[in-house]
Amino acid sequence: MQRITQLISVLLHPLFMPLYATWILLNSGSYLSFAVSKPMQTVIYMIVLITTYILPAISSWFLYQKGVIKSLEMETRAERSLPLFSAIVSYIAGLYLLIKLPLPKIFAVMLSGGLIVLVAAFLINLRWKISLHMLGIGGLMGLLLGFSDIFHSNVLLPVIITALVSGLLASVRLWRNAHSPAQIYVGFLTGFVVQYGYFWGLERL
């Protein structure tokens, strides 16, 4: 059971959420699935992979090697500040690239929403520990619903799957004693409200 819950935590790590979101958007059956050529889709995947996963992961590994953080799981609130800050910087770099490239702006919107979620997580973490896993999957849920509202795209199946997976992930994090119920709920709601609220605001501009 320990290995299974560890695997679930790894597969649903918040660093993977932008990649999952990118894949869903490019396979949503909306105009994005046809407007973005295969070579440009590869470019998008590479930018998202490097700036939202590889660079933050390398930064965390470096901090771990230097003894700044005791564990890559960053179990304490204090250990999370520098990795979160480095992830924010990396997201800004990714956002810059997505804005500059001739791509549909939804990808820049996706990453900018994730950036706002990260900033919220960083600020909350200064005073209180929340579940970053639930923050990430809550943000994914908010992204899907926001995308559906703006582009009138049918993402019912991804939303249902995300909802079910969110429940599974919450159960796993509680079973591993990684967080209290309050940290789980606040993490999910923060990710969802910030990401969906961002899309909601953009739609009304």
WOKA-V66490 format. One record per pair of residues at least 4 apart in sequence whose ideal C-beta (glycine too) atoms are under 6 Angstrom apart, sorted by the first residue. I is the first residue (numbers start at 1). GAP is how many residues later the second one is. If there is no record, write none. Layout:
I&GAP  I&GAP
This chain:
5&167  5&170  5&171  8&4  8&164  12&157  14&118  14&119  14&122  15&38  15&41  16&4  17&119  17&123  18&30  18&34  18&96  19&29  21&89  21&119  21&122  22&26  24&134  25&7  26&6  26&15  28&125  29&4  30&121  30&123  31&4  32&4  36&4  36&5  44&63  45&4  47&4  47&47  47&50  48&4  49&4  50&4  51&4  51&39  51&42  51&43  53&4  55&35  56&31  56&34  59&27  60&23  63&5  63&6  63&19  64&5  64&8  69&5  69&10  71&4  74&5  74&6  77&48  77&52  80&4  80&45  84&38  87&31  88&30  91&24  94&17  95&16  95&17  98&9  98&10  98&13  99&9  103&4  105&4  108&4  113&82  113&85  116&78  116&82  117&22  117&74  117&77  117&78  120&70  120&74  121&4  121&14  124&4  124&6  129&54  130&53  130&56  130&57  131&42  131&48  131&52  131&53  131&56  133&36  133&40  134&4  134&50  134&53  134&54  135&52  135&55  135&56  137&29  137&32  138&50  138&53  138&54  139&52  139&56  140&22  141&21  141&51  142&4  142&50  142&53  142&54  143&52  144&11  144&14  144&15  145&51  146&50  146&53  147&4  148&5  148&7  150&53  155&4  158&4  170&14  173&5  173&6  179&4  179&5  182&4  186&4  189&4  190&4  192&4  193&4
